[in-house]
Amino acid sequence: MVTASIPYPVAARSASAFRPRTPLRERVSATGAAVLSILGLIGLGALLAAGLLVVPLAAAIVFGPALLAAL
């Protein structure tokens, strides 16, 4: 297998332009990760609840007038 490398421009490697990237685990605290996880679960629950309401709502829109007229 042959791989090719693309040379990195020398100007971009200067000390002022180069900032090493820190790993994500060092930029996000455990508390922040826990909060984002909980918010994600709440959002997932809201999305599932909205999905469960789609079919009954559509049925009420389609069959509701006929059922009300039969009363």
Secondary structure as UniProt FT lines:
FT   HELIX           11..13
FT   TURN            15..17
FT   HELIX           24..27
FT   HELIX           30..70
//
